Structure formats: C-alpha cells, structure tokens
Amino acid sequence: MLELAGIIILGILAQWFAWKFKIPAILPLILIGLLVGPIAAEFLSDDGSKWIEPVWNGEKGLFPGESLYYFVSLAISIILFEGGLTLKRSEIKNVGPVITKLITLGSTITFFGAGIVARHTFNLGWELSFLFAGLIIVTGPTVITPILRNIPLKKDISTVLKWEGILIDPIGALVAVLVFEFISVGGGGGFTKTALIEFAKILLFGATFGFTFAHALAYAVNKKLIPHYLLNVVSLSAVLLVFVLSESFAHESGLLAVVVMGMVLGNGKLSNLKELLYFKESLSILLISILFILLAANINMEDLLLLYTWKTAALFASVVFIIRPLAVFASTRKSKLKFNEKVFISWVGPRGIVAAGIASLFGSKLLKQGVEGAEYITPLVFMVVLGTVLLNATTARLFAKVIGVFLKKSDAILFVGASFPAILIAKYLRDKGKRIILIDSNKFFVQNALDEDLEALEVDIYDDALTNNIELNDVGYLIALSGSDAVNKHALVTFSDAFGEQGSYKLASSEETVDDTIKDRSRFFTPYDDYINLSEAYRENPVINEVKIADEEAYVKALDILAKEEKAVPLFIEKGKGIYLVAEFEKTEHPKENLKLCYLGKEIGEISSEE
C-alpha cells in the first residue's frame, strides 16, 4: 500500500516540480524512478533491495508475473489514443511546407540515420536498430514547451518547433508500433510468407477495429445515446475494449487500433471532442506520472551498465549533432528561415514521453520473446530521452543568445478581447509593423479578426494553458479590451508576468472612469474611457485619426479636448519610430513635442498651442 501511494504522490510532486521550475516533467519523473529503483538498490539499501520494486524475481513486487506488462500496455494505449486525438488532417495541410517536410522527410532521415548508427555502434540486428530509430523520431510538445516557454523567439521558430512536436508524436508512435509488429511476426527467424501474412493481419485488424469503433463511439455521442456524466468513462472503456478486442484477434494489433481510433475521432465531427481531450489529458498526466516512475524503477543497475561505454556517447552524439541537423537542414532547404534559425531548430530536439514509454513496453516484450539484443532498447532510448532533455533544458536559452535568435525585446502585443474596436486598433498597429495577436472566447469575434487577416485565437482567458503557447514567446505587451472588467482584471493579474514584460494595460471600468481618488492611471488603456466610450466612438466614426502636435502646450490641450469629447478616444502617441499608449508615454522622458496623437472616433481638427 505504501509503495502504491508513494508512486502516485511522488509522480504528482514531480509534475508540480516540473511546472514550478518550467522543465519537462519527464526529467524529474525518470530521475525519481532511478533513485527509488536501481540507485537505491545499489547505494542506499542495506539489503540491496529497491525502495519501489515493480517486479522482483518474476513473481514478486507490486506487479508480479505479467501484471506490469498488462498495466503498461493499457496505460500506453490510453496515452497513444490521446495522441491520436490531437492529430488533425487540416493542421498538417496548414502548418506550412517546412513542418510538413520535418514530419516526413526529416522523420525518414532520422529513422534511417539512427538505425544505421545503432546497427554499427552496438552491433544490433537491423530490426532492433530500426525499432530504436522509430522510437527516437518522437519529440512531443510536453518536452519542448517547458524548455522554450521563457525564451523569446521569432514566431517562425516557435511555430516550427511547436507543430513538429504535436504532429510527430502520434506519427512517430505509429512508426514504432509498425516496426515492432514487423519484428514480432518475424519471430527471429526471418520474414517468411507466414510472417508477412501475420503482419498484414495486424494492420488489417488494428485499422479495422480502430476505424469501426471510432465511428460507433462518435455516433453514440452525437446522437446523445450516452448521458453527459458518463461520456468520459464510456470513452475510456471503449478505448480499453478496442485494445483488448483487437489484441484477441491479432496479437500486437491493439496499439495500432487505439492510434487509428484516436485519429479518426479527432478528425471527425464529434460534438464533445474538446471535453474528451481535457479528460484524456488529465488521465494521461496521472498515468504518465505513475508509469515513468515504475519503468525507471524497474531498470536494473546491470541495464545501466550496458551504457557505460564509448559507444553510447558515439550514438548520442550522432543522433544530436549529425542526424538531427541533417534532417532539419534537408527539411528547411529553400525556406525563408535564416541559417542561424535552422541551427537553433537543429539544436532543440528533445525526445519525449511517448518514446520512453513505448520503449519500455517493447523492450520487455522482446526480452520475453528472446530476441537477441532486446536488453539494449529500453536503456538506450531512456539515455537519448534524458540526454536530449538535459542538454536542451540547460543550454537552449544560452544557445539562442549565442547564435543570435534570442529576441532582445519582446514587442508583440496580445489583445484580450476581439470586439470590433479592438480589431480596428489591431489593424492600425499591424499596419505600423507590429505583431498583434487577439484572443477571445467568442467564436464570432475571433472569426471577424481572422477575416481581417489578423492572428486570432479562440481562448478561454481563465485557462492557464495560454502560457504554454510558445508561439506567444515574443509577446511583451498585454492589452485587455474586453467588455468585462472582471475578465480584464483577471488578464492583468494572471498573465502580466508572462505577456506584459514591456507593459500591461486594461480598459477602465465605468466606476474607475469617474473615481477621482485614482491618481495613478498608468495601467489604463486610456486615462478616462471605458468599454462603452470606446464602442460608441467606434460606432459613430470607426476611423483612427492622427493629429500633429508641435509642443507640450498643444499636447496638453489635445488630451483635454479628447477627454471632454464623448465621441473620441485617445489611443497612441507616435514619436519617431516609437508608438506608445498615452499612459505609457507619460512615463517616458521623451519631450512632448514634434509628435502625432492617434485617436479613435470624431475628428477634432488641428491643434495649436495658441488660445
């Protein structure tokens, strides 16, 4: 009981630790597993036993006999199903040629390159070498996002790394599953006609069961045949049923079936897909937390000693410093990415949770089958995972600075709220050369912004996952322009640290506009205007006007006129190449002369300092 509870507690503590210190969760999870497993047995226990013993002497431990194998199989099936849900055909079409090439050409180069290196360094059979290669194709957003979260990069770089991780996760898992099944049907005696027929059966039953049950579940959900409160648990049961049923018809086809099932559901018209994703994501976090402590603890010191050789260093160096750059440069040939940007993308290629999990499962299966060299699979993949995560987590920020992709100033602007006035202001700033991103929970507002060729995301501001979006790493300004003062206040309180490095501002509430006790209005978008004033000014005259200001006296006079004019709202001060909010400009030491005042609404004419 203590060991079971300890695994869950340690797993969740590791997840919290990873969140707190912005590192990939896989790092503390595997390190904790190694500590309570082989390290404790070798150095900390008087009797040489592990603190957490998944399997001991075949029939003892937390999971005696085949129990660990069954648990890992079911857990991996759920994790892979969740990965399949995230893979959308439309996303592959829209992510651009660079990312498409990375997940096709780049994966192919990694697969064959790593397979050849593994073959010639550890003298593994070709089948095992390519299984290893298939496993390390996978990167994954759960390892890349924490590493890049606090590195301000151009959107192009962040986009490539983010989408490569999202899309390659299920694709890499599928490749590894197919290679493993090809090895399994070979039986170590060559790929005979019988073996190839067995492989075809695996593909047939896996694809058929996954496709059929996905459509059946989607039909049941969309026709309201399942009550809402049972939706998530019925879906979970369906995934386990598909896995077990497919396995019973064709051994080793279960993982393929759940990946296909996830992909079909993710690309279908499932009304509750987002809710299902949230549930599966939460369940995956719990399973991953348990799984990786167990798997790392199950490794023996003899397995780790297999890696104590120059061959390990040679394999790791080849994967990181030769194969990854070769794949990236081949995939980005003739793209708009600069040389230093390609180098940085080549440097950041941490392997993920899916790779380590499937490696443990396949490694144990092949060991049971007596495949020669199978003992190397799990420790080699764990080595690549830990090595790449440690390397990137400790050096990515410094490396970005050294090669010149680190943005010295994050100056993109995040708008909370995509109303018509916000869209007009965003277009004005975009035309001035600023990167603008609008977020809103209202689909209609978001679509209006997209129709104006603006970047816009449908986001719930109360969802902390917004900070995980590494494509927003270059955001330095936060402007809350929604019609809800509660939303605007929440945005500033919650996201100022992440997106308001250069400044964070909100619309004043109706009460704040008339509250004379507020002396410091430096956090307000405009000194004395609320959402109603902004909307009325837009409705009367949806144009942003500019007026030249010669000196400080004219500057004060113009602001006074706009404060009294109900149908006009001051927005920006443009001086030289800089654009400032009024509140922001007041804090600068720039002389208040020879500038332009930009405002929304009714035109107020020329302003002079003369009375």
Number of C-alpha atoms within 10 A of each C-alpha: 6 7 14 13 10 13 21 17 14 18 28 19 16 23 22 14 16 18 13 9 10 16 24 26 26 25 22 23 28 24 18 21 27 25 21 23 27 26 22 19 22 16 12 16 13 9 8 13 18 24 18 25 21 24 20 15 8 11 12 12 16 17 18 16 15 11 14 21 17 13 15 21 20 19 21 22 24 24 23 27 29 26 28 26 25 20 23 17 12 9 14 16 11 10 15 13 13 22 26 21 19 25 23 16 17 24 25 17 21 25 25 16 21 27 22 17 22 28 19 15 14 15 13 21 18 15 18 25 25 26 28 28 29 29 29 30 28 31 29 27 26 21 25 27 22 21 24 25 20 16 21 24 27 19 16 13 17 24 19 18 24 22 22 25 25 21 27 23 27 27 21 24 25 20 21 27 23 21 19 24 23 21 23 22 22 19 15 14 9 10 16 12 10 11 18 14 13 19 23 16 16 26 18 17 22 29 20 17 23 29 20 15 21 26 17 12 21 20 15 15 20 13 10 11 11 16 11 11 8 10 20 19 13 16 19 17 12 18 26 19 16 24 27 21 18 26 19 13 15 19 19 24 29 31 29 31 34 35 31 27 31 25 25 23 25 23 16 15 13 18 12 14 18 12 12 18 17 13 17 22 16 11 17 21 16 16 20 25 25 23 26 27 28 29 23 26 27 23 21 17 14 11 17 16 10 14 15 11 9 9 16 18 14 14 19 21 13 17 23 20 12 15 20 24 23 17 23 25 18 16 23 20 12 9 11 10 14 10 11 14 20 19 18 19 18 20 21 24 27 28 30 31 25 23 26 28 25 23 26 24 20 23 25 18 16 20 15 10 13 13 17 13 16 20 17 21 26 25 22 22 25 23 19 23 27 19 17 23 24 17 16 20 21 13 13 19 18 13 17 21 13 11 13 14 21 20 15 11 13 21 21 24 26 25 25 25 27 30 20 17 22 23 23 19 19 25 19 15 16 16 9 12 10 15 19 22 21 27 24 20 16 15 14 13 22 23 16 16 25 15 11 13 10 19 16 24 19 16 18 14 19 12 8 10 10 15 18 17 16 26 23 24 24 25 26 22 21 26 26 28 25 22 19 14 18 10 19 22 17 15 23 22 11 14 18 19 15 19 26 21 16 17 19 25 26 24 26 24 21 15 8 17 17 12 11 7 7 9 7 9 16 19 17 24 24 24 22 21 22 23 18 12 16 24 20 17 22 22 14 13 15 17 18 20 19 21 17 20 23 16 15 15 15 20 22 13 17 22 17 11 14 20 17 11 14 15 21 26 28 26 22 25 26 19 17 9 6 10 19 16 21 21 20 21 19 13 9 10 7 9 11 20 15 14 19 20 22 20 23 26 24 20 16 16 11 11 16 15 14 7 5
